């Protein structure tokens, strides 16, 4: 029986679809909502200077995480699904895998952005890497 499901969220419609899929598959589980703040999303100098986050950037990202969680938690409450929140700073793939282990989850349900062609070759696929490297089952929501 699946008791804890990790649900990585980045605030787009893909994450909401992943929640809906997870709620259908595991209505009795506790959902661990994860939002990863990716430092590579910050505007940093490319001139080789020591990089730092722009002032207020991290606080903005924390606020965004709360907004992402808020929408999903409202749905979960309506579906009588218990949730917990985790916010991590780092590379999304690594943080998803680390959180799955640290939170002792039984399953990961996530979405994919559906990149194809050159975009996928250059950017890689977080979902694909999680599927290949996870020690627990992973479901990719349609």
Residue, then its C-alpha position, 0 to 999 in steps of 0.5 A: x500500500x502506498x502511504x506517502x507520495x512525493x509530488x514535485x510542483x513548479x507552479x504550472x498546469x502540469x503540476x496540477x494535472x500530476x496532482x489530479x492523477x495522484x489523487x485518483x491513484x492514491x486517495x488514501x496517501x499523504x502527499x509530500x508537496x515539493x517545490x525546488x528553487x533552482x539557483x540557475x533560474x537567477x540572473x547572475x553575471x556571466x563575466x566570471x565574477x563571483x555570482x550571487x543571487x539578486x537582492x530579494x530573489x530568494x524571498x520571491x522564490x519562497x513566496x512563489x513556492x507558497x503560492x504553488x502549495x496553496x492551490x494544491x493544498x486547497x484541492x487536497x483539503x477538498x479531496x480529504x488528502x493530507x499534505x506536507x510541504x518541502x522547499x529545497x534549493x538546488x538542482x531539481x533532479x537531485x532534490x527530487x531524488x534526495x527528498x524522496x529518500x529523506x521523506x521516506x516516500x513510496x511513490x513519486x508522481x510528476x509531470x513532464x513539460x513535454x519538450x521534444x527535439x533540440x530543446x530536450x536534447x539541450x535541456x535534458x529531462x528532469x522526469x526521465x532522469x528521476x525515472x531512471x535514478x529513483x529507488x521508488x516507483x515513478x508515475x509520469x502524469x499524462 
